[in-house]
Amino acid sequence: MKTILVAEDRDSSRELLTIVLTAAGYAVVGASDGEDALARIAEAPVDLVILDIHMPRLDGFGVLRHLRADPAYANLPVIAVTASAMAGERDSIIAAGFSEYISKPVNMSLLRREIARLLEERCDVPRQLEDERRDVPRQLEDERRDVWRREENKQ
């Protein structure tokens, strides 16, 4: 079962997200602010993070900076959620390093689709690396043959 951390300072919003995500088959860990989110992530690994941008003690951008600075979490999918949907904000949020941006009120169907997409993409990375590892011996053999043919043609 995949685990999602929901960092949201409004209790009612955090509870609603927890209910929806639990019903969708995810384990959910809640955090009431950015510092709490980092502490919970340090306690137990999570597969994806949903961060409210505007939280007390440490905002979503601050949490993201901490996560991206740590190689263990550099590729962790992080979805930004915010009530301020100003023009150009999505671009700046994605440019900051968030994996996705969803404005409030949260469209739960969209949220579930984006979570599924991000988790699937994350699962594809090890598969892609394995495919590349499998290709290396084949590529080396092809190069060896090319060198051998060039040497044969010189004689």
Secondary structure as the mmCIF struct_conf table of DSSP 4:
data_model
#
loop_
_struct_conf.conf_type_id
_struct_conf.id
_struct_conf.beg_label_comp_id
_struct_conf.beg_label_asym_id
_struct_conf.beg_label_seq_id
_struct_conf.end_label_comp_id
_struct_conf.end_label_asym_id
_struct_conf.end_label_seq_id
STRN STRN1 THR A 3 ALA A 7
BEND BEND1 ASP A 9 ARG A 10
HELX_RH_AL_P HELX_RH_AL_P1 ASP A 11 ALA A 23
TURN_TY1_P TURN_TY1_P1 ALA A 24 GLY A 25
STRN STRN2 ALA A 27 ALA A 31
BEND BEND2 SER A 32 ASP A 33
HELX_RH_AL_P HELX_RH_AL_P2 GLY A 34 GLU A 43
BEND BEND3 ALA A 44 ALA A 44
BEND BEND4 ASP A 47 ASP A 47
STRN STRN3 LEU A 48 ASP A 52
BEND BEND5 ILE A 53 HIS A 54
BEND BEND6 PRO A 56 LEU A 58
HELX_RH_AL_P HELX_RH_AL_P3 GLY A 60 ALA A 69
BEND BEND7 ASP A 70 ASP A 70
TURN_TY1_P TURN_TY1_P2 PRO A 71 ASN A 75
STRN STRN4 VAL A 78 THR A 82
BEND BEND8 ALA A 83 ALA A 83
TURN_TY1_P TURN_TY1_P3 ALA A 87 GLY A 88
HELX_RH_AL_P HELX_RH_AL_P4 GLU A 89 ALA A 96
TURN_TY1_P TURN_TY1_P4 GLY A 97 GLY A 97
BEND BEND9 SER A 99 SER A 99
STRN STRN5 GLU A 100 SER A 103
BEND BEND10 LYS A 104 PRO A 105
HELX_LH_PP_P HELX_LH_PP_P1 VAL A 106 VAL A 106
HELX_RH_AL_P HELX_RH_AL_P5 MET A 108 LYS A 154
#
